[in-house]
C-alpha cells in the first residue's frame, strides 16, 4: 500500500472561480437544470460543519470479457467487502461512499439487498454492454452510507452516435455533491477536454466528491479543467501524479486512469493497493477526505 499524500488546503473560492471559467467555455450539460449548480453553493448563510468521508472509486469491470464478467456473485461479494471497509494509509477505515464504473444493474440490486441501509443510484451507459447471467446493462453507480438525494443523469459532450453519462446526487448531511462517470479512450483528447469542462460545471463549486475512470493520464491537457477546479486525492502538492490504477493482463499496474477530485479546501489521504486485483483490470482507489 502506497503511503498517503496530504493535500495542501486552499481557499474554496479558487474552485468556484475555476468552475465559472469552465462554464464560460460554453460546455453544455443535458439533464440538469441551471448547468448543474449545487444546492450547497458558496453563498450559503452559514458554512457547513466539518465532515470526514471515506470514499472508494473503482472500475469493477463487471461486463463480459472482464476477469469477473461471468461471475457476478463473486464480483458482488468483492465490492461489498470493499464497501464495508477499505484501507487508507495502511489502516482500515469504514467506507461512507463508493463510486463504481462498469457495474451492472444486477450488481446494484444485490447491493441494495445486502446493504439495505445505504442509498444507491445507477445510470446505464448509453450503448453499454449487456451483462452476463441476466444482470442487465452496465453503467455507473453511487452508493452512500448517508441518504443520497436528487440523483440525476447528465449526458456529456460526445461525437455523433456516441454518448457518455455522468451521475450526480446530493448528500445533505455532508453538504456535498457526489458525482461519478466513465470516459472512453476512443473519443480522443479533444472530446475528453469538453467532457472535463462539462464535469466541472456539473459538479459545481461547493463541496464536491467527483470520481471515476477518466481514460487518461494525469499530465493530459484534457484534464486541465478538473485539476484547475479541484484537487485530486493522490496528487502531491501541485504536481499531477498518483499511483497507477489500471492493470494489464498480467496484473501489473501500468497507468493511472482513475481519479477522485475534491474541493480544494478539503484535505485528503489516498491509497491504491500495491498488489494486483484479481476481480478487475483496475485497482480501487480509496481516500479519507476531510471537508473543513
C-alpha positions as CSV (number, residue, x, y, z in Angstrom):
1,X,0.0,0.0,0.0
2,X,1.5,3.4,-1.0
3,X,1.9,6.0,1.7
4,X,-0.9,8.6,1.7
5,X,-0.4,12.1,0.4
6,X,-1.8,15.1,2.3
7,X,-3.2,17.9,0.1
8,X,-2.5,21.5,0.9
9,X,-5.8,23.2,1.7
10,X,-6.6,26.2,-0.5
11,X,-9.5,28.7,-0.3
12,X,-12.6,27.2,-1.8
13,X,-13.3,30.3,-3.8
14,X,-10.5,29.2,-6.1
15,X,-12.5,26.1,-7.0
16,X,-15.6,28.2,-7.6
17,X,-13.7,30.6,-9.8
18,X,-12.4,27.7,-11.9
19,X,-15.8,26.3,-12.3
20,X,-17.1,29.7,-13.5
21,X,-14.3,29.7,-16.0
22,X,-15.2,26.2,-17.2
23,X,-18.8,27.2,-17.7
24,X,-17.7,30.2,-19.7
25,X,-16.2,27.9,-22.3
26,X,-19.7,27.0,-23.5
27,X,-19.9,23.5,-22.2
28,X,-23.4,22.2,-22.2
29,X,-24.9,19.7,-19.9
30,X,-28.1,17.8,-20.6
31,X,-30.4,16.5,-17.8
32,X,-29.6,19.0,-15.1
33,X,-31.2,22.4,-14.8
34,X,-29.1,25.5,-14.3
35,X,-25.9,23.9,-15.6
36,X,-25.5,21.7,-12.5
37,X,-25.3,24.5,-9.9
38,X,-25.2,22.8,-6.5
39,X,-27.8,23.3,-3.8
40,X,-24.9,24.0,-1.4
41,X,-23.4,26.9,-3.3
42,X,-20.7,29.1,-1.7
43,X,-23.3,31.8,-0.9
44,X,-24.8,29.8,1.9
45,X,-25.6,31.9,5.0
46,X,-23.5,29.7,7.3
47,X,-20.6,27.4,6.5
48,X,-21.4,23.7,6.8
49,X,-20.0,21.7,9.6
50,X,-16.8,19.8,9.0
51,X,-17.2,16.2,8.0
52,X,-14.9,13.2,7.0
53,X,-15.9,11.0,4.1
54,X,-14.1,7.7,3.4
55,X,-14.6,7.1,-0.3
56,X,-13.7,4.4,-2.9
57,X,-13.8,4.8,-6.7
58,X,-13.4,1.6,-8.7
59,X,-13.9,0.5,-12.2
60,X,-15.1,-3.0,-11.3
61,X,-15.1,-4.3,-14.9
62,X,-18.3,-6.3,-14.5
63,X,-19.0,-6.7,-18.2
64,X,-18.3,-9.7,-20.5
65,X,-14.6,-10.1,-21.2
66,X,-13.6,-8.8,-17.8
67,X,-12.0,-11.0,-15.1
68,X,-15.3,-11.3,-13.2
69,X,-17.7,-10.6,-16.1
70,X,-19.1,-14.1,-16.0
71,X,-19.2,-14.3,-12.2
72,X,-21.5,-11.6,-11.0
73,X,-22.0,-13.1,-7.5
74,X,-18.2,-13.3,-6.9
75,X,-17.8,-9.7,-8.0
76,X,-20.7,-8.5,-5.9
77,X,-19.0,-10.1,-2.8
78,X,-15.7,-8.3,-3.6
79,X,-17.4,-4.9,-4.0
80,X,-19.5,-5.4,-0.8
81,X,-16.3,-6.2,1.2
82,X,-14.6,-3.1,-0.2
83,X,-17.8,-1.0,0.6
84,X,-17.9,-2.1,4.2
85,X,-14.3,-1.3,4.9
86,X,-11.3,-0.1,2.9
87,X,-7.7,0.7,3.6
88,X,-6.2,4.2,3.6
89,X,-2.6,4.9,4.6
90,X,-2.1,1.4,6.0
91,X,-5.2,1.3,8.2
92,X,-8.7,0.0,7.8
93,X,-11.5,2.6,7.7
94,X,-15.2,2.4,7.4
95,X,-16.4,3.3,3.9
96,X,-19.0,6.0,3.6
97,X,-19.2,6.4,-0.2
98,X,-18.5,4.3,-3.3
99,X,-18.3,5.4,-6.9
100,X,-18.4,2.4,-9.4
101,X,-17.9,2.1,-13.1
102,X,-18.6,-0.8,-15.5
103,X,-21.0,-2.1,-12.9
104,X,-24.2,-3.9,-13.8
105,X,-27.8,-3.3,-12.8
106,X,-27.9,-6.7,-11.2
107,X,-24.9,-5.9,-9.0
108,X,-26.6,-2.8,-7.8
109,X,-29.8,-4.7,-7.0
110,X,-27.7,-7.1,-4.9
111,X,-26.0,-4.2,-3.1
112,X,-29.4,-2.8,-2.2
113,X,-30.4,-6.1,-0.5
114,X,-27.0,-6.7,1.1
115,X,-26.5,-3.1,2.3
116,X,-30.1,-2.0,2.8
117,X,-29.2,1.0,5.0
118,X,-27.2,2.6,2.2
119,X,-28.7,4.7,-0.7
120,X,-27.8,3.5,-4.2
121,X,-28.2,5.2,-7.6
122,X,-27.5,3.7,-11.0
123,X,-27.2,5.1,-14.5
124,X,-26.9,2.8,-17.5
125,X,-24.2,3.8,-20.0
126,X,-25.7,4.7,-23.4
127,X,-24.9,1.8,-25.7
128,X,-23.2,0.0,-22.8
129,X,-22.6,-3.7,-22.8
130,X,-25.2,-6.2,-21.8
131,X,-24.0,-8.0,-18.6
132,X,-23.9,-11.8,-18.2
133,X,-26.4,-14.0,-16.4
134,X,-29.3,-11.6,-16.7
135,X,-27.6,-8.8,-14.9
136,X,-29.0,-6.1,-17.2
137,X,-27.0,-3.2,-18.6
138,X,-23.7,-1.8,-17.5
139,X,-23.2,1.7,-16.2
140,X,-22.1,3.8,-13.3
141,X,-23.3,3.8,-9.7
142,X,-23.1,5.8,-6.5
143,X,-23.6,4.2,-3.0
144,X,-23.6,6.3,0.2
145,X,-24.0,5.5,3.8
146,X,-25.9,8.7,4.4
147,X,-29.1,9.4,2.4
148,X,-28.4,10.4,-1.3
149,X,-31.0,12.7,-2.7
150,X,-31.8,14.1,-6.2
151,X,-29.9,11.5,-8.2
152,X,-29.8,12.7,-11.8
153,X,-28.1,11.6,-15.0
154,X,-26.4,14.0,-17.4
155,X,-25.1,13.3,-20.9
156,X,-21.6,14.6,-21.5
157,X,-20.4,16.0,-24.9
158,X,-19.6,13.2,-27.3
159,X,-19.2,12.6,-31.0
160,X,-22.3,11.8,-33.1
161,X,-23.5,8.3,-32.4
162,X,-21.8,8.1,-29.0
163,X,-22.7,9.2,-25.6
164,X,-21.2,9.3,-22.1
165,X,-23.2,9.7,-18.9
166,X,-22.4,11.2,-15.6
167,X,-24.4,10.5,-12.4
168,X,-24.7,13.0,-9.5
169,X,-26.6,13.3,-6.3
170,X,-26.6,15.4,-3.1
171,X,-25.8,14.1,0.4
172,X,-27.5,16.8,2.6
173,X,-25.9,15.6,5.8
174,X,-22.4,16.1,4.3
175,X,-23.4,19.2,2.3
176,X,-21.7,17.5,-0.6
177,X,-22.4,16.8,-4.2
178,X,-21.2,13.3,-5.3
179,X,-20.6,12.5,-9.0
180,X,-19.3,9.5,-11.0
181,X,-18.6,8.9,-14.7
182,X,-16.5,6.8,-17.0
183,X,-15.0,8.3,-20.1
184,X,-13.8,6.4,-23.2
185,X,-10.2,6.4,-24.6
186,X,-11.6,6.0,-28.1
187,X,-13.1,9.5,-28.2
188,X,-9.7,11.4,-28.2
189,X,-8.3,14.1,-26.1
190,X,-10.3,16.9,-27.6
191,X,-13.6,15.3,-26.6
192,X,-12.3,14.4,-23.2
193,X,-11.4,18.1,-22.7
194,X,-15.0,19.0,-23.5
195,X,-16.2,16.3,-21.1
196,X,-13.9,17.5,-18.4
197,X,-15.3,21.1,-18.8
198,X,-18.8,19.7,-18.6
199,X,-18.0,17.7,-15.5
200,X,-16.5,20.7,-13.7
201,X,-19.7,22.7,-14.4
202,X,-21.9,19.7,-13.4
203,X,-20.1,19.1,-10.1
204,X,-20.2,22.8,-9.2
205,X,-18.2,24.9,-6.7
206,X,-19.4,23.7,-3.3
207,X,-18.2,20.6,-1.5
208,X,-17.5,18.0,-4.3
209,X,-16.6,14.4,-4.5
210,X,-16.1,13.5,-8.2
211,X,-14.6,10.2,-9.2
212,X,-14.3,7.7,-12.0
213,X,-12.3,6.2,-14.8
214,X,-11.3,9.2,-17.0
215,X,-9.3,7.1,-19.5
216,X,-6.4,9.5,-19.5
217,X,-3.1,10.1,-17.6
218,X,-2.7,12.9,-15.0
219,X,-0.5,15.0,-17.3
220,X,-3.0,15.1,-20.1
221,X,-4.2,18.6,-21.0
222,X,-7.7,17.1,-21.4
223,X,-7.9,17.0,-17.6
224,X,-6.9,20.7,-17.1
225,X,-10.4,21.8,-16.2
226,X,-10.7,19.3,-13.4
227,X,-7.2,19.9,-11.9
228,X,-7.9,23.6,-12.2
229,X,-11.2,23.4,-10.3
230,X,-10.4,20.8,-7.8
231,X,-7.6,18.8,-6.0
232,X,-7.1,15.2,-6.9
233,X,-6.7,13.0,-3.9
234,X,-3.5,11.3,-4.9
235,X,-1.6,14.3,-6.3
236,X,1.5,15.6,-4.5
237,X,1.1,19.3,-3.8
238,X,0.5,21.0,-7.2
239,X,2.1,18.0,-9.1
240,X,-0.3,15.9,-11.1
241,X,0.9,12.5,-10.1
242,X,-0.6,9.4,-8.4
243,X,-0.4,5.6,-8.1
244,X,-1.1,3.6,-11.2
245,X,-4.6,2.1,-11.1
246,X,-5.1,0.3,-14.5
247,X,-3.6,-3.2,-14.8
248,X,-2.5,-5.2,-17.8
249,X,-3.4,-8.9,-18.3
250,X,-0.6,-9.9,-16.0
251,X,-1.9,-7.9,-13.2
252,X,0.9,-5.2,-13.4
253,X,-0.2,-1.7,-12.8
254,X,0.6,0.3,-15.9
255,X,-1.2,3.6,-15.8
256,X,-3.3,6.0,-13.7
257,X,-6.7,6.5,-15.2
258,X,-8.8,6.5,-12.1
259,X,-9.4,9.7,-10.2
260,X,-11.1,11.2,-7.1
261,X,-11.4,15.0,-7.4
262,X,-12.4,17.0,-4.3
263,X,-12.9,20.6,-3.2
264,X,-9.5,22.4,-2.9
265,X,-10.3,23.5,0.7
266,X,-10.5,19.8,1.7
267,X,-7.6,17.7,2.9
268,X,-7.2,14.0,2.0
269,X,-5.1,10.9,2.2
270,X,-5.3,8.5,-0.7
271,X,-4.2,4.9,-1.3
272,X,-4.1,2.3,-4.1
273,X,-3.4,-1.4,-3.3
274,X,0.2,-2.4,-4.1
275,X,-0.9,-5.9,-5.0
276,X,-2.8,-6.9,-8.1
277,X,-6.6,-7.0,-8.0
278,X,-8.0,-10.3,-9.5
279,X,-11.6,-9.2,-9.7
280,X,-11.0,-6.3,-12.2
281,X,-8.5,-4.8,-14.6
282,X,-8.4,-1.7,-12.3
283,X,-7.3,-1.4,-8.7
284,X,-9.7,0.5,-6.4
285,X,-8.6,3.9,-5.1
286,X,-9.6,4.8,-1.5
287,X,-9.5,8.1,0.2
288,X,-10.1,9.7,3.6
289,X,-11.5,13.2,2.8
290,X,-11.9,15.9,5.4
291,X,-14.2,18.7,4.3
292,X,-13.4,21.6,6.6
